[in-house]
């Protein structure tokens, strides 16, 4: 393959002075620009045909066809509808890097009016996973003809079911893909509409929270609302339990570890004059320290037991343990920031705050030195500002070129360092 940069033809195996000295950054930047039209087409197809977690068969088949066009070896149906593969560089015994993108969508009805709006009713790529997958395809397209420019191996995964517990990452890990060879570093990007297109953001250390779900059923004694003396109203018990857990949440939030305990759903199915026998309560618990997480679980359960005993009720709690907290390795993140500054310019690389949202990339970060960073996708002038997980989310598609090139450049920088 021949890459043209500033009218100079640079061959993948050429040893001329220009090829040796020309900055790899400029080669990658130029190739990313060449791919813009293709990247937009890929992203728009994925956006028009989103699929929910554990249903991504057509998405997998489409990505499979794109990788076949690039003659990139890969395997399908890994951990469900996942795709995994390797790009081997100039030295097989060199370092190994993992690049990951997620591919599932959300149960949201899109209300945008673009030509590429979702064609699947009630399903939308409202978290940018279509962007993530496109950027990884783009990065692989850039890296494939540059394999003699890096030693070692680039492992990649298009991962299903990020949005649904227990998370598709668990299945990719269970498949054994991370072994033989085991990655030295793992990288992933995520859309961030708060940042303007052309920028990116990083945070070293603790970045995103663990995520647990609480499903509580309160069983009292129902009946006619006009005879409260004969009742053990489960709604009153739920109200007391919420207040007790709110006090716990206030205590926990005062700790050194960021912690959130919130409830967002209460169902009783009664009426103005009907007190039901039971009601249900659902919420989330999030924090950023695994021992502390376990300690807080014990406190939550103890408060539930205390309220149940006090109110002579039966309270069942299903505490579903979800993703761990996501930690960005300090050395890996430092190197990633250096690469991003070199590729995009120092002024286009931002520092990020801790987020109490969660991500199943955290499973990788717990076992591989990792960096999960944000790709700017917003454009205030064009009105592209809607947050993720909303029906009007969209991106400035120039971010596809930025993300593909940046991911490719980071991979080469890590493998050559």
For each residue, the residues with C-beta under 8 A, 3 or more apart:
1: 12 145
2: 9 10 11 12
3: 9 10 12 27 30 31 145
4: 7 8 9 10 30
5: 8 10 22 26 27 30
6: 26 30
7: 4
8: 4 5 18 22
9: 2 3 4
10: 2 3 4 5 14 18 19 22 27
11: 2 14 19
12: 1 2 3 145 146 147 148 149
13: 148
14: 10 11 18 19
15: 19 20
16: 19 20
17: 20 21
18: 8 10 14 21 22
19: 10 11 14 15 16 22
20: 15 16 17
21: 17 18
22: 5 8 10 18 19 26 27
23: 26 27
24: 27 28 146 149 409 412
25: 28 29 342 343 409
26: 5 6 22 23 29 30
27: 3 5 10 22 23 24 30 31 146
28: 24 25 31 32 142 146 343 405 408 409 412
29: 25 26 32 33 343 405 409
30: 3 4 5 6 26 27 33 34
31: 3 27 28 34 35 141 142 405 408
32: 28 29 35 36 138 142 401 402 404 405 408
33: 29 30 36 401
34: 30 31
35: 31 32 38 39 138 141 142 401 404
36: 32 33 39 40 398 400 401
37: 40 41
38: 35 41 42 138 141
39: 35 36 42 43 134 135 137 138 397 400 401 404
40: 36 37 43 44 397 400
41: 37 38 44 45
42: 38 39 45 46 66 133 134 137 138
43: 39 40 46 47 116 130 131 134 397 400
44: 40 41 47 48 115 116
45: 41 42 48 49 62
46: 42 43 49 50 59 62 103 125 130 133 134
47: 43 44 50 116 117 118 125 130
48: 44 45 116 117 118 119
49: 45 46 58 59 62 118 119 120
50: 46 47 59 105 106 118 120 123 124 125 130
51: 55 56 57 58 59 104 105 120 123
52: 55 56 104 105 106 107 123 163 164
53: 56 104 160 161 162 163 164 168
54: 80 81 104 160 161 164
55: 51 52 81 104
56: 51 52 53 59 60 80 81 103 104 160 161
57: 51 60 61 81
58: 49 51 61 62
59: 46 49 50 51 56 62 63 81 103 104 133
60: 56 57 63 64 76 77 81 82 83 103 158 160
61: 57 58 64 65 76
62: 45 46 49 58 59 65 66
63: 59 60 66 67 83 103 133 137 158
64: 60 61 67 68 74 76 83
65: 61 62 68 69
66: 42 62 63 69 70 137
67: 63 64 70 72 74 83 85 137 140
68: 64 65 71 72
69: 65 66
70: 66 67 137 140 141 144
71: 68 144
72: 67 68 85 87 140 144
73: 85 86
74: 64 67 83 84 85 156
75: 78 83 84 85
76: 60 61 64 81 82 83
77: 60 80 81 82
78: 75 82 83 84 157 171 172 175 177
79: 82 159 160 168 170 171 172 174 175 177
80: 54 56 77 160 161 168 171
81: 54 55 56 57 59 60 76 77 103 160
82: 60 76 77 78 79 157 158 159 160 168 171 172 175
83: 60 63 64 67 74 75 76 78 157 158
84: 74 75 78 155 156 157 158 172 175 177
85: 67 72 73 74 75 155 156
86: 73 153 154 155 156
87: 72 140 143 144 147 153 154 156
88: 92 147 153
89: 92 94 147 148 149 150 151 152 153 154 415
90: 94 147 148 149 150 151
91: 94 151 152
92: 88 89 152 153
93: 152
94: 89 90 91 150 151 152 153 415
95: 151 152 153 184 185 414 415
96: 152 153 154 155 181 182 183 184 185
97: 152 153 154 155 183 184 185 186 187 411 414 415
98: 155 156 157 178 183 185 186 187 364 368
99: 136 139 140 154 155 156 157 186 187 188 407 411
100: 136 156 157 159 186 187 188 361 364
101: 129 132 133 135 136 156 157 158 159 188
102: 129 132 133 158 159 160 162 163 168 360 361
103: 46 56 59 60 63 81 129 132 133 158 159 160
104: 51 52 53 54 55 56 59 129 160 161 162 163 164 168
105: 50 51 52 123 124 125 126 127 129 130 163
106: 50 52 123 124 125 126 127 163 389
107: 52 122 123
108: 122 123 124 126 389 390 391
109: 121 122 124 391
110: 117 118 124 126 391 392
111: 391 392
112: 117 391 392 394
113: 117
114: 117 394
115: 44
116: 43 44 47 48
117: 47 48 110 112 113 114
118: 47 48 49 50 110 123 124 125
119: 48 49
120: 49 50 51 123 124
121: 109
122: 107 108 109
123: 50 51 52 105 106 107 108 118 120
124: 50 105 106 108 109 110 118 120 391 393
125: 46 47 50 105 106 118 128 129 130 131
126: 105 106 108 110 388 389 390 391 393
127: 105 106 163 191 388 389 393
128: 125 131 132 190 191 377 388 393 395
129: 101 102 103 104 105 125 132 133 162
130: 43 46 47 50 105 125 133 134
131: 43 125 128 134 135 191 375 377 395 399 400 403
132: 101 102 103 128 129 135 136 188 189 190 191
133: 42 46 59 63 101 102 103 129 130 136 137 158
134: 39 42 43 46 130 131 137 138 400 403 404
135: 39 101 131 132 138 139 189 375 400 403 404 407
136: 99 100 101 132 133 139 140 156 158 407
137: 39 42 63 66 67 70 133 134 140 141 404
138: 32 35 38 39 42 134 135 141 142 400 401 403 404 405 407 408
139: 99 135 136 142 143 403 404 405 407 408 411
140: 67 70 72 87 99 136 137 143 144 154 156
141: 31 35 38 70 137 138 144 404
142: 28 31 32 35 138 139 145 146 404 405 408
143: 87 139 140 146 147 150 154 408 411 412
144: 70 71 72 87 140 141 147
145: 1 3 12 142
146: 12 24 27 28 142 143 149 150 408 412
147: 12 87 88 89 90 143 144 150
148: 12 13 89 90
149: 12 24 89 90 146 412 416
150: 89 90 94 143 146 147 154 411 412 415 416
151: 89 90 91 94 95 415 416
152: 89 91 92 93 94 95 96 97 415
153: 86 87 88 89 92 94 95 96 97 181
154: 86 87 89 96 97 99 140 143 150 411 415
155: 84 85 86 96 97 98 99 177 178 181 183
156: 74 84 85 86 87 98 99 100 101 136 140
157: 78 82 83 84 98 99 100 101 172 177
158: 60 63 82 83 84 101 102 103 133 136
159: 79 82 100 101 102 103 162 168 169 172
160: 53 54 56 60 79 80 81 82 102 103 104 168 171
161: 53 54 56 80 104 164 167 168 171
162: 53 102 104 129 159 167 168 169 359 360 361
163: 52 53 102 104 105 106 127
164: 52 53 54 104 161 167 168
165: 211 213 320 322 323
166: 170 322
167: 161 162 164 170 322 323 360 363
168: 53 79 80 82 102 104 159 160 161 162 164 171 172 360
169: 159 162 172 173 360 361 362 363 364
170: 79 166 167 173 174 360 363
171: 78 79 80 82 160 161 168 174 175
172: 78 79 82 84 157 159 168 169 175 177 178
173: 169 170 177 178 363 364 367
174: 79 170 171
175: 78 79 82 84 171 172
176: 179 180
177: 78 79 84 155 157 172 173
178: 98 155 172 173 182 183 364 367 368
179: 176 182
180: 176
181: 96 153 155
182: 96 178 179 368
183: 96 97 98 155 178 186 368
184: 95 96 97 368 369
185: 95 96 97 98 329 332 368 369 370 371 414
186: 97 98 99 100 183 361 364 365 368 369 370 371
187: 97 98 99 100 332 336 370 371 372 373 407 410 411 414
188: 99 100 101 132 361 364 370 371 372 373
189: 132 135 200 372 373 374 375 403 406 407
190: 128 132 359 372 373 374 375
191: 127 128 131 132 374 375 377 388 395 399
192: 195 201 374 375 376 377 378
193: 377 378 384 385 386 387 388 393 395
194: 378 387
195: 192 199 200 201 350 374 375 376 377 378
196: 199 376 378 379 380
197: 376 377 378 379 395 396 398 399 402
198: 344 348 376 398 399 402
199: 195 196 344 348 349 350 376
200: 189 195 340 344 348 349 350 373 374 375 376 402 406
201: 192 195 349 350 351 352 373 374 376
202: 328 333 336 337 340 349 350 351 352 371 373 374
203: 207 328 333 351 352 353 354
204: 207 328 329 330 333 334
205: 327 328 330 333
206: 258 288 325 326 327 354
207: 203 204 326 327 328 352 354 355 372
208: 325 326 354 355 356 357 358 359 362 372
209: 258 260 286 287 288 325 326 355 356 357 358
210: 286 287 288 290 293 322 323 324 325 358 362
211: 165 284 285 286 322 323 358
212: 284 285 286 293 297 319 320 321 322
213: 165 282 283 284 285 319 320 322
214: 263 281 282 283 284 285 300 317 318 319 320
215: 280 281 282 317 318 319 320
216: 241 280 281 282 283 304 315 316 317 318
217: 278 279 280 281 315 316 317
218: 234 237 238 241 278 279 280 281 313 314 315
219: 234 277 278 313 314 315 316
220: 231 232 233 234 237 277 278 311 313
221: 230 231 232 277
222: 231 233 234 270 274 275 276 277 278
223: 227 230 231 275
224: 227 230 273 274 275
225: 228 231 270 272 273 274 275
226: 273
227: 223 224 230 231
228: 225 231 233 275
229:
230: 221 223 224 227
231: 220 221 222 223 225 227 228 275
232: 220 221 237 311 312 313
233: 220 222 228 236 237 275
234: 218 219 220 222 237 238 268 275 276 277 278 279 313
235: 238 239 268 270 275 276 279
236: 233 239 240 311
237: 218 220 232 233 234 240 241 307 311 313 315
238: 218 234 235 241 242 266 268 279 281
239: 235 236 242 243
240: 236 237 243 244 307 311
241: 216 218 237 238 244 245 281 303 304 307 315
242: 238 239 245 246 263 281
243: 239 240 246 247
244: 240 241 247 248 303 306 307
245: 241 242 248 249 261 263 283 300 303
246: 242 243 249 250 261
247: 243 244 250 251
248: 244 245 251 252 261 299 300 303
249: 245 246 252 253 259 260 261 262
250: 246 247 253 254
251: 247 248 254 255
252: 248 249 255 259 261 287 296 299
253: 249 250 258 259 260
254: 250 251
255: 251 252 259 292
256:
257: 287 288 289 292
258: 206 209 253 287 288 354 356
259: 249 252 253 255 286 287 288 292 296
260: 209 249 253 284 285 286 287 356
261: 245 246 248 249 252 283 284 285 286 296 300
262: 249 283 284
263: 214 242 245 266 281 282 283
264: 282 283 284
265: 280 281 282 283
266: 238 263 279 280 281 282
267: 279 280
268: 234 235 238 276 278 279 280
269: 276 279
270: 222 225 235 274 275 276
271: 274
272: 225
273: 224 225 226
274: 222 224 225 270 271
275: 222 223 224 225 228 231 233 234 235 270
276: 222 234 235 268 269 270 279
277: 219 220 221 222 234
278: 217 218 219 220 222 234 268
279: 217 218 234 235 238 266 267 268 269 276
280: 215 216 217 218 265 266 267 268
281: 214 215 216 217 218 238 241 242 263 265 266
282: 213 214 215 216 263 264 265 266
283: 213 214 216 245 261 262 263 264 265
284: 211 212 213 214 260 261 262 264
285: 211 212 213 214 260 261 293 296 297 300 319
286: 209 210 211 212 259 260 261 356 358
287: 209 210 252 257 258 259 260 292 293 296 325
288: 206 209 210 257 258 259 292 325 354
289: 257 292 293 325
290: 210 293 294 324 325
291: 294 295
292: 255 257 259 287 288 289 295 296
293: 210 212 285 287 289 290 296 297 325
294: 290 291 297 298
295: 291 292 298 299
296: 252 259 261 285 287 292 293 299 300
297: 212 285 293 294 300 301 319 321
298: 294 295 301 302
299: 248 252 295 296 302 303
300: 214 245 248 261 285 296 297 303 304 317 319
301: 297 298 304 305 317 319
302: 298 299 305 306
303: 241 244 245 248 299 300 306 307
304: 216 241 300 301 307 308 315 317
305: 301 302 308 309 315
306: 244 302 303 309 310
307: 237 240 241 244 303 304 310 311 313 315
308: 304 305 311 313 314 315
309: 305 306 312
310: 306 307
311: 220 232 236 237 240 307 308
312: 232 309
313: 218 219 220 232 234 237 307 308
314: 218 219 308
315: 216 217 218 219 237 241 304 305 307 308
316: 216 217 219
317: 214 215 216 217 300 301 304
318: 214 215 216
319: 212 213 214 215 285 297 300 301
320: 165 212 213 214 215
321: 212 297
322: 165 166 167 210 211 212 213 358
323: 165 167 210 211 326 358 359 360 362 363
324: 210 290 362 363 366
325: 206 208 209 210 287 288 289 290 293 358 362
326: 206 207 208 209 323 358 359 361 362 365 372
327: 205 206 207 362 365 366 370
328: 202 203 204 205 207 332 333 365 370 371 372 373
329: 185 204 332 333 365 369 370 371
330: 204 205 333 334
331: 334 335 369
332: 185 187 328 329 335 336 369 370 371
333: 202 203 204 205 328 329 330 336 337 371 373
334: 204 330 331 337 338
335: 331 332 338 339 413 414 417
336: 187 202 332 333 339 340 371 373 410
337: 202 333 334 340 341 349
338: 334 335 341 342 413
339: 335 336 342 343 406 409 410 413 414
340: 200 202 336 337 343 344 348 349 373 406 410
341: 337 338 344 345 346 349
342: 25 338 339 409 413
343: 25 28 29 339 340 405 406 409 410
344: 198 199 200 340 341 348 349 402 406
345: 341 348 349
346: 341 349
347:
348: 198 199 200 340 344 345 376
349: 199 200 201 202 337 340 341 344 345 346
350: 195 199 200 201 202
351: 201 202 203
352: 201 202 203 207 355 374
353: 203
354: 203 206 207 208 258 288
355: 207 208 209 352
356: 208 209 258 260 286
357: 208 209
358: 208 209 210 211 286 322 323 325 326 362
359: 162 190 208 323 326 362 372
360: 102 162 167 168 169 170 323 363
361: 100 102 162 169 186 188 326 364 365 370 372
362: 169 208 210 323 324 325 326 327 358 359 365 366
363: 167 169 170 173 323 324 360 366 367
364: 98 100 169 173 178 186 188 361 367 368 370
365: 186 326 327 328 329 361 362 368 370 372
366: 324 327 362 363
367: 173 178 363 364
368: 98 178 182 183 184 185 186 364 365
369: 184 185 186 329 331 332
370: 185 186 187 188 327 328 329 332 361 364 365
371: 185 186 187 188 202 328 329 332 333 336
372: 187 188 189 190 207 208 326 328 359 361 365
373: 187 188 189 190 200 201 202 328 333 336 340
374: 189 190 191 192 195 200 201 202 352
375: 131 135 189 190 191 192 195 200 399 402 403 406
376: 192 195 196 197 198 199 200 201 348 399 402
377: 128 131 191 192 193 195 197 384 395 396 399
378: 192 193 194 195 196 197 384 385 395 396
379: 196 197 382 383 384 385 396
380: 196 383 384 385
381:
382: 379 396
383: 379 380
384: 193 377 378 379 380 394 395 396
385: 193 378 379 380
386: 193 390 392 393 394
387: 193 194 390 393
388: 126 127 128 191 193 393
389: 106 108 126 127 393
390: 108 126 386 387 393
391: 108 109 110 111 112 124 126
392: 110 111 112 386
393: 124 126 127 128 193 386 387 388 389 390
394: 112 114 384 386
395: 128 131 191 193 197 377 378 384 399
396: 197 377 378 379 382 384 399
397: 39 40 43 400
398: 36 197 198 401 402
399: 131 191 197 198 375 376 377 395 396 402 403
400: 36 39 40 43 131 134 135 138 397 403 404
401: 32 33 35 36 39 138 398 404 405
402: 32 197 198 200 344 375 376 398 399 405 406
403: 131 134 135 138 139 189 375 399 400 406 407
404: 32 35 39 134 135 137 138 139 141 142 400 401 407 408
405: 28 29 31 32 138 139 142 343 401 402 408 409
406: 189 200 339 340 343 344 375 402 403 409 410
407: 99 135 136 138 139 187 189 403 404 410 411
408: 28 31 32 138 139 142 143 146 404 405 411 412
409: 24 25 28 29 339 342 343 405 406 412 413
410: 187 336 339 340 343 406 407 413 414
411: 97 99 139 143 150 154 187 407 408 414 415
412: 24 28 143 146 149 150 408 409 415 416
413: 335 338 339 342 409 410 416 417
414: 95 97 185 187 335 339 410 411 417
415: 89 94 95 97 150 151 152 154 411 412
416: 149 150 151 412 413
417: 335 413 414
